[in-house]
Amino acid sequence: MRLTILVVVAFLSGCSGKRGPAAAGVTPGGGSSLTVSQLEDAESDLQPFDLWDVTLVELTKKLGKPEKVDGGLYIWSAKYRAACQVLTVRKQGDLVAEKYLEVKDCP
């Protein structure tokens, strides 16, 4: 079975192309404060087919508990300006299947 890795990095319109300062953002669910840089760093360390148990421990050390768990989807987010950067990691069996890093409207 072939898994497709989809990594979406979207930039806010009006951005000059430079990464902005690490803006502290409160997760929409009221969890701990995360920055866009923290999400980007955590996402860059993820590899497909990594062992899930080890990956979840590392992500929890870096980002805290997931803001939301929906089946095999684990979600963290950080507010940046008027939008939220969202990291979604999908678990399949005992492995990391996919990761998504994208900009979405905040709830």
CNS distance restraints for C-alpha pairs under 8 A (distance, minus, plus):
assign (resid   3 and name CA) (resid  97 and name CA) 6.86 0.50 0.50
assign (resid   3 and name CA) (resid  98 and name CA) 7.75 0.50 0.50
assign (resid   4 and name CA) (resid  98 and name CA) 7.28 0.50 0.50
assign (resid   5 and name CA) (resid  48 and name CA) 7.44 0.50 0.50
assign (resid   5 and name CA) (resid  97 and name CA) 7.56 0.50 0.50
assign (resid   5 and name CA) (resid  98 and name CA) 5.29 0.50 0.50
assign (resid   5 and name CA) (resid  99 and name CA) 6.79 0.50 0.50
assign (resid   6 and name CA) (resid  98 and name CA) 6.64 0.50 0.50
assign (resid   6 and name CA) (resid  99 and name CA) 6.47 0.50 0.50
assign (resid   6 and name CA) (resid 100 and name CA) 6.14 0.50 0.50
assign (resid   7 and name CA) (resid  99 and name CA) 6.23 0.50 0.50
assign (resid   7 and name CA) (resid 100 and name CA) 4.90 0.50 0.50
assign (resid   7 and name CA) (resid 101 and name CA) 6.07 0.50 0.50
assign (resid   8 and name CA) (resid 100 and name CA) 5.83 0.50 0.50
assign (resid   8 and name CA) (resid 101 and name CA) 5.32 0.50 0.50
assign (resid   8 and name CA) (resid 102 and name CA) 5.44 0.50 0.50
assign (resid   9 and name CA) (resid 101 and name CA) 5.64 0.50 0.50
assign (resid   9 and name CA) (resid 102 and name CA) 5.30 0.50 0.50
assign (resid   9 and name CA) (resid 103 and name CA) 7.45 0.50 0.50
assign (resid  10 and name CA) (resid 101 and name CA) 7.93 0.50 0.50
assign (resid  10 and name CA) (resid 102 and name CA) 5.60 0.50 0.50
assign (resid  10 and name CA) (resid 103 and name CA) 5.72 0.50 0.50
assign (resid  11 and name CA) (resid  15 and name CA) 6.84 0.50 0.50
assign (resid  11 and name CA) (resid  17 and name CA) 7.93 0.50 0.50
assign (resid  11 and name CA) (resid 103 and name CA) 7.12 0.50 0.50
assign (resid  12 and name CA) (resid  83 and name CA) 7.94 0.50 0.50
assign (resid  12 and name CA) (resid 103 and name CA) 7.45 0.50 0.50
assign (resid  22 and name CA) (resid  35 and name CA) 5.76 0.50 0.50
assign (resid  22 and name CA) (resid  36 and name CA) 6.24 0.50 0.50
assign (resid  22 and name CA) (resid  37 and name CA) 5.76 0.50 0.50
assign (resid  23 and name CA) (resid  35 and name CA) 5.63 0.50 0.50
assign (resid  23 and name CA) (resid  36 and name CA) 6.86 0.50 0.50
assign (resid  23 and name CA) (resid  79 and name CA) 7.83 0.50 0.50
assign (resid  23 and name CA) (resid  80 and name CA) 6.29 0.50 0.50
assign (resid  24 and name CA) (resid  33 and name CA) 6.36 0.50 0.50
assign (resid  24 and name CA) (resid  34 and name CA) 5.98 0.50 0.50
assign (resid  24 and name CA) (resid  35 and name CA) 4.92 0.50 0.50
assign (resid  24 and name CA) (resid  36 and name CA) 7.85 0.50 0.50
assign (resid  24 and name CA) (resid  78 and name CA) 7.61 0.50 0.50
assign (resid  24 and name CA) (resid  79 and name CA) 7.37 0.50 0.50
assign (resid  24 and name CA) (resid  80 and name CA) 7.71 0.50 0.50
assign (resid  25 and name CA) (resid  33 and name CA) 5.40 0.50 0.50
assign (resid  25 and name CA) (resid  34 and name CA) 5.43 0.50 0.50
assign (resid  25 and name CA) (resid  35 and name CA) 5.66 0.50 0.50
assign (resid  25 and name CA) (resid  36 and name CA) 7.95 0.50 0.50
assign (resid  25 and name CA) (resid  78 and name CA) 5.03 0.50 0.50
assign (resid  25 and name CA) (resid  79 and name CA) 4.36 0.50 0.50
assign (resid  25 and name CA) (resid  80 and name CA) 6.37 0.50 0.50
assign (resid  26 and name CA) (resid  30 and name CA) 6.44 0.50 0.50
assign (resid  26 and name CA) (resid  31 and name CA) 6.81 0.50 0.50
assign (resid  26 and name CA) (resid  32 and name CA) 6.42 0.50 0.50
assign (resid  26 and name CA) (resid  33 and name CA) 4.42 0.50 0.50
assign (resid  26 and name CA) (resid  34 and name CA) 6.31 0.50 0.50
assign (resid  26 and name CA) (resid  78 and name CA) 6.23 0.50 0.50
assign (resid  26 and name CA) (resid  79 and name CA) 6.15 0.50 0.50
assign (resid  27 and name CA) (resid  31 and name CA) 5.42 0.50 0.50
assign (resid  27 and name CA) (resid  32 and name CA) 6.55 0.50 0.50
assign (resid  27 and name CA) (resid  33 and name CA) 6.11 0.50 0.50
assign (resid  27 and name CA) (resid  34 and name CA) 6.84 0.50 0.50
assign (resid  27 and name CA) (resid  67 and name CA) 7.40 0.50 0.50
assign (resid  27 and name CA) (resid  76 and name CA) 7.64 0.50 0.50
assign (resid  27 and name CA) (resid  77 and name CA) 5.62 0.50 0.50
assign (resid  27 and name CA) (resid  78 and name CA) 5.35 0.50 0.50
assign (resid  27 and name CA) (resid  79 and name CA) 6.49 0.50 0.50
assign (resid  28 and name CA) (resid  77 and name CA) 7.48 0.50 0.50
assign (resid  28 and name CA) (resid  78 and name CA) 7.86 0.50 0.50
assign (resid  28 and name CA) (resid  79 and name CA) 7.72 0.50 0.50
assign (resid  28 and name CA) (resid 106 and name CA) 6.95 0.50 0.50
assign (resid  28 and name CA) (resid 107 and name CA) 6.62 0.50 0.50
assign (resid  29 and name CA) (resid  67 and name CA) 6.30 0.50 0.50
assign (resid  31 and name CA) (resid  67 and name CA) 6.60 0.50 0.50
assign (resid  32 and name CA) (resid  64 and name CA) 7.18 0.50 0.50
assign (resid  33 and name CA) (resid  78 and name CA) 7.33 0.50 0.50
assign (resid  34 and name CA) (resid  38 and name CA) 6.57 0.50 0.50
assign (resid  34 and name CA) (resid  39 and name CA) 7.57 0.50 0.50
assign (resid  34 and name CA) (resid  63 and name CA) 6.97 0.50 0.50
assign (resid  34 and name CA) (resid  77 and name CA) 7.16 0.50 0.50
assign (resid  34 and name CA) (resid  78 and name CA) 5.22 0.50 0.50
assign (resid  34 and name CA) (resid  79 and name CA) 7.86 0.50 0.50
assign (resid  35 and name CA) (resid  39 and name CA) 6.62 0.50 0.50
assign (resid  35 and name CA) (resid  78 and name CA) 5.43 0.50 0.50
assign (resid  35 and name CA) (resid  79 and name CA) 7.31 0.50 0.50
assign (resid  35 and name CA) (resid  80 and name CA) 7.82 0.50 0.50
assign (resid  36 and name CA) (resid  40 and name CA) 6.19 0.50 0.50
assign (resid  36 and name CA) (resid  78 and name CA) 5.77 0.50 0.50
assign (resid  36 and name CA) (resid  79 and name CA) 7.46 0.50 0.50
assign (resid  36 and name CA) (resid  80 and name CA) 6.94 0.50 0.50
assign (resid  36 and name CA) (resid  85 and name CA) 6.38 0.50 0.50
assign (resid  37 and name CA) (resid  41 and name CA) 6.01 0.50 0.50
assign (resid  38 and name CA) (resid  42 and name CA) 6.11 0.50 0.50
assign (resid  38 and name CA) (resid  62 and name CA) 7.48 0.50 0.50
assign (resid  38 and name CA) (resid  63 and name CA) 7.21 0.50 0.50
assign (resid  39 and name CA) (resid  43 and name CA) 6.02 0.50 0.50
assign (resid  39 and name CA) (resid  63 and name CA) 7.56 0.50 0.50
assign (resid  39 and name CA) (resid  76 and name CA) 7.78 0.50 0.50
assign (resid  39 and name CA) (resid  77 and name CA) 7.47 0.50 0.50
assign (resid  39 and name CA) (resid  78 and name CA) 7.55 0.50 0.50
assign (resid  39 and name CA) (resid  85 and name CA) 7.82 0.50 0.50
assign (resid  39 and name CA) (resid  86 and name CA) 7.77 0.50 0.50
assign (resid  39 and name CA) (resid  87 and name CA) 6.47 0.50 0.50
assign (resid  39 and name CA) (resid 101 and name CA) 7.98 0.50 0.50
assign (resid  40 and name CA) (resid  44 and name CA) 6.13 0.50 0.50
assign (resid  40 and name CA) (resid 101 and name CA) 7.62 0.50 0.50
assign (resid  41 and name CA) (resid  45 and name CA) 6.52 0.50 0.50
assign (resid  42 and name CA) (resid  46 and name CA) 6.71 0.50 0.50
assign (resid  42 and name CA) (resid  59 and name CA) 6.75 0.50 0.50
assign (resid  42 and name CA) (resid  62 and name CA) 7.05 0.50 0.50
assign (resid  42 and name CA) (resid  63 and name CA) 7.86 0.50 0.50
assign (resid  43 and name CA) (resid  87 and name CA) 7.21 0.50 0.50
assign (resid  43 and name CA) (resid  99 and name CA) 7.33 0.50 0.50
assign (resid  43 and name CA) (resid 101 and name CA) 7.20 0.50 0.50
assign (resid  46 and name CA) (resid  50 and name CA) 7.54 0.50 0.50
assign (resid  46 and name CA) (resid  55 and name CA) 7.57 0.50 0.50
assign (resid  46 and name CA) (resid  99 and name CA) 7.68 0.50 0.50
assign (resid  47 and name CA) (resid  96 and name CA) 7.27 0.50 0.50
assign (resid  48 and name CA) (resid  95 and name CA) 7.54 0.50 0.50
assign (resid  48 and name CA) (resid  96 and name CA) 5.34 0.50 0.50
assign (resid  48 and name CA) (resid  97 and name CA) 5.59 0.50 0.50
assign (resid  48 and name CA) (resid  98 and name CA) 6.40 0.50 0.50
assign (resid  49 and name CA) (resid  95 and name CA) 5.07 0.50 0.50
assign (resid  49 and name CA) (resid  96 and name CA) 5.09 0.50 0.50
assign (resid  49 and name CA) (resid  97 and name CA) 6.23 0.50 0.50
assign (resid  50 and name CA) (resid  54 and name CA) 7.83 0.50 0.50
assign (resid  50 and name CA) (resid  55 and name CA) 6.80 0.50 0.50
assign (resid  50 and name CA) (resid  95 and name CA) 5.54 0.50 0.50
assign (resid  50 and name CA) (resid  96 and name CA) 5.46 0.50 0.50
assign (resid  51 and name CA) (resid  55 and name CA) 6.20 0.50 0.50
assign (resid  51 and name CA) (resid  94 and name CA) 5.95 0.50 0.50
assign (resid  51 and name CA) (resid  95 and name CA) 4.69 0.50 0.50
assign (resid  51 and name CA) (resid  96 and name CA) 6.46 0.50 0.50
assign (resid  52 and name CA) (resid  56 and name CA) 5.97 0.50 0.50
assign (resid  52 and name CA) (resid  91 and name CA) 6.79 0.50 0.50
assign (resid  52 and name CA) (resid  94 and name CA) 5.22 0.50 0.50
assign (resid  52 and name CA) (resid  95 and name CA) 4.58 0.50 0.50
assign (resid  52 and name CA) (resid  96 and name CA) 5.48 0.50 0.50
assign (resid  53 and name CA) (resid  57 and name CA) 6.37 0.50 0.50
assign (resid  53 and name CA) (resid  94 and name CA) 7.24 0.50 0.50
assign (resid  54 and name CA) (resid  58 and name CA) 6.35 0.50 0.50
assign (resid  55 and name CA) (resid  59 and name CA) 6.07 0.50 0.50
assign (resid  55 and name CA) (resid  96 and name CA) 7.70 0.50 0.50
assign (resid  56 and name CA) (resid  60 and name CA) 5.95 0.50 0.50
assign (resid  57 and name CA) (resid  61 and name CA) 6.25 0.50 0.50
assign (resid  58 and name CA) (resid  62 and name CA) 6.30 0.50 0.50
assign (resid  59 and name CA) (resid  63 and name CA) 5.69 0.50 0.50
assign (resid  59 and name CA) (resid  64 and name CA) 7.08 0.50 0.50
assign (resid  60 and name CA) (resid  64 and name CA) 4.34 0.50 0.50
assign (resid  60 and name CA) (resid  65 and name CA) 5.32 0.50 0.50
assign (resid  60 and name CA) (resid  66 and name CA) 7.38 0.50 0.50
assign (resid  63 and name CA) (resid  76 and name CA) 7.57 0.50 0.50
assign (resid  66 and name CA) (resid  74 and name CA) 5.98 0.50 0.50
assign (resid  66 and name CA) (resid  75 and name CA) 5.45 0.50 0.50
assign (resid  66 and name CA) (resid  76 and name CA) 5.31 0.50 0.50
assign (resid  67 and name CA) (resid  74 and name CA) 7.71 0.50 0.50
assign (resid  67 and name CA) (resid  75 and name CA) 5.69 0.50 0.50
assign (resid  67 and name CA) (resid  76 and name CA) 5.19 0.50 0.50
assign (resid  67 and name CA) (resid  77 and name CA) 7.31 0.50 0.50
assign (resid  68 and name CA) (resid  74 and name CA) 6.06 0.50 0.50
assign (resid  68 and name CA) (resid  75 and name CA) 5.19 0.50 0.50
assign (resid  68 and name CA) (resid  76 and name CA) 7.08 0.50 0.50
assign (resid  69 and name CA) (resid  73 and name CA) 5.66 0.50 0.50
assign (resid  69 and name CA) (resid  74 and name CA) 4.69 0.50 0.50
assign (resid  69 and name CA) (resid  75 and name CA) 6.34 0.50 0.50
assign (resid  70 and name CA) (resid  74 and name CA) 6.65 0.50 0.50
assign (resid  72 and name CA) (resid  90 and name CA) 5.43 0.50 0.50
assign (resid  72 and name CA) (resid  91 and name CA) 4.89 0.50 0.50
assign (resid  72 and name CA) (resid  92 and name CA) 6.73 0.50 0.50
assign (resid  73 and name CA) (resid  88 and name CA) 6.46 0.50 0.50
assign (resid  73 and name CA) (resid  89 and name CA) 5.75 0.50 0.50
assign (resid  73 and name CA) (resid  90 and name CA) 4.57 0.50 0.50
assign (resid  73 and name CA) (resid  91 and name CA) 6.42 0.50 0.50
assign (resid  74 and name CA) (resid  88 and name CA) 5.62 0.50 0.50
assign (resid  74 and name CA) (resid  89 and name CA) 5.24 0.50 0.50
assign (resid  74 and name CA) (resid  90 and name CA) 6.35 0.50 0.50
assign (resid  74 and name CA) (resid  91 and name CA) 7.88 0.50 0.50
assign (resid  75 and name CA) (resid  86 and name CA) 7.01 0.50 0.50
assign (resid  75 and name CA) (resid  87 and name CA) 5.74 0.50 0.50
assign (resid  75 and name CA) (resid  88 and name CA) 4.56 0.50 0.50
assign (resid  75 and name CA) (resid  89 and name CA) 6.58 0.50 0.50
assign (resid  76 and name CA) (resid  86 and name CA) 5.89 0.50 0.50
assign (resid  76 and name CA) (resid  87 and name CA) 5.26 0.50 0.50
assign (resid  76 and name CA) (resid  88 and name CA) 6.62 0.50 0.50
assign (resid  77 and name CA) (resid  84 and name CA) 6.35 0.50 0.50
assign (resid  77 and name CA) (resid  85 and name CA) 5.52 0.50 0.50
assign (resid  77 and name CA) (resid  86 and name CA) 4.30 0.50 0.50
assign (resid  77 and name CA) (resid  87 and name CA) 6.04 0.50 0.50
assign (resid  78 and name CA) (resid  84 and name CA) 5.48 0.50 0.50
assign (resid  78 and name CA) (resid  85 and name CA) 5.32 0.50 0.50
assign (resid  78 and name CA) (resid  86 and name CA) 6.63 0.50 0.50
assign (resid  79 and name CA) (resid  83 and name CA) 5.96 0.50 0.50
assign (resid  79 and name CA) (resid  84 and name CA) 4.29 0.50 0.50
assign (resid  79 and name CA) (resid  85 and name CA) 6.27 0.50 0.50
assign (resid  79 and name CA) (resid 106 and name CA) 7.42 0.50 0.50
assign (resid  80 and name CA) (resid  84 and name CA) 5.62 0.50 0.50
assign (resid  80 and name CA) (resid  85 and name CA) 6.86 0.50 0.50
assign (resid  82 and name CA) (resid 105 and name CA) 7.53 0.50 0.50
assign (resid  82 and name CA) (resid 106 and name CA) 7.50 0.50 0.50
assign (resid  83 and name CA) (resid 103 and name CA) 6.58 0.50 0.50
assign (resid  83 and name CA) (resid 104 and name CA) 5.90 0.50 0.50
assign (resid  83 and name CA) (resid 105 and name CA) 4.95 0.50 0.50
assign (resid  83 and name CA) (resid 106 and name CA) 5.46 0.50 0.50
assign (resid  84 and name CA) (resid 103 and name CA) 5.60 0.50 0.50
assign (resid  84 and name CA) (resid 104 and name CA) 5.33 0.50 0.50
assign (resid  84 and name CA) (resid 105 and name CA) 5.91 0.50 0.50
assign (resid  84 and name CA) (resid 106 and name CA) 5.26 0.50 0.50
assign (resid  85 and name CA) (resid 101 and name CA) 6.98 0.50 0.50
assign (resid  85 and name CA) (resid 102 and name CA) 5.63 0.50 0.50
assign (resid  85 and name CA) (resid 103 and name CA) 4.44 0.50 0.50
assign (resid  85 and name CA) (resid 104 and name CA) 6.32 0.50 0.50
assign (resid  86 and name CA) (resid 100 and name CA) 7.73 0.50 0.50
assign (resid  86 and name CA) (resid 101 and name CA) 5.62 0.50 0.50
assign (resid  86 and name CA) (resid 102 and name CA) 5.38 0.50 0.50
assign (resid  86 and name CA) (resid 103 and name CA) 6.10 0.50 0.50
assign (resid  86 and name CA) (resid 104 and name CA) 6.96 0.50 0.50
assign (resid  87 and name CA) (resid  99 and name CA) 7.22 0.50 0.50
assign (resid  87 and name CA) (resid 100 and name CA) 5.66 0.50 0.50
assign (resid  87 and name CA) (resid 101 and name CA) 4.56 0.50 0.50
assign (resid  87 and name CA) (resid 102 and name CA) 6.74 0.50 0.50
assign (resid  88 and name CA) (resid  99 and name CA) 5.65 0.50 0.50
assign (resid  88 and name CA) (resid 100 and name CA) 5.05 0.50 0.50
assign (resid  88 and name CA) (resid 101 and name CA) 6.51 0.50 0.50
assign (resid  89 and name CA) (resid  96 and name CA) 7.24 0.50 0.50
assign (resid  89 and name CA) (resid  97 and name CA) 7.61 0.50 0.50
assign (resid  89 and name CA) (resid  98 and name CA) 5.83 0.50 0.50
assign (resid  89 and name CA) (resid  99 and name CA) 4.42 0.50 0.50
assign (resid  89 and name CA) (resid 100 and name CA) 6.44 0.50 0.50
assign (resid  90 and name CA) (resid  96 and name CA) 6.17 0.50 0.50
assign (resid  90 and name CA) (resid  97 and name CA) 5.46 0.50 0.50
assign (resid  90 and name CA) (resid  98 and name CA) 5.10 0.50 0.50
assign (resid  90 and name CA) (resid  99 and name CA) 6.23 0.50 0.50
assign (resid  91 and name CA) (resid  95 and name CA) 5.92 0.50 0.50
assign (resid  91 and name CA) (resid  96 and name CA) 4.85 0.50 0.50
assign (resid  91 and name CA) (resid  97 and name CA) 5.41 0.50 0.50
assign (resid  91 and name CA) (resid  98 and name CA) 7.32 0.50 0.50
assign (resid  92 and name CA) (resid  96 and name CA) 6.21 0.50 0.50
assign (resid  92 and name CA) (resid  97 and name CA) 5.54 0.50 0.50
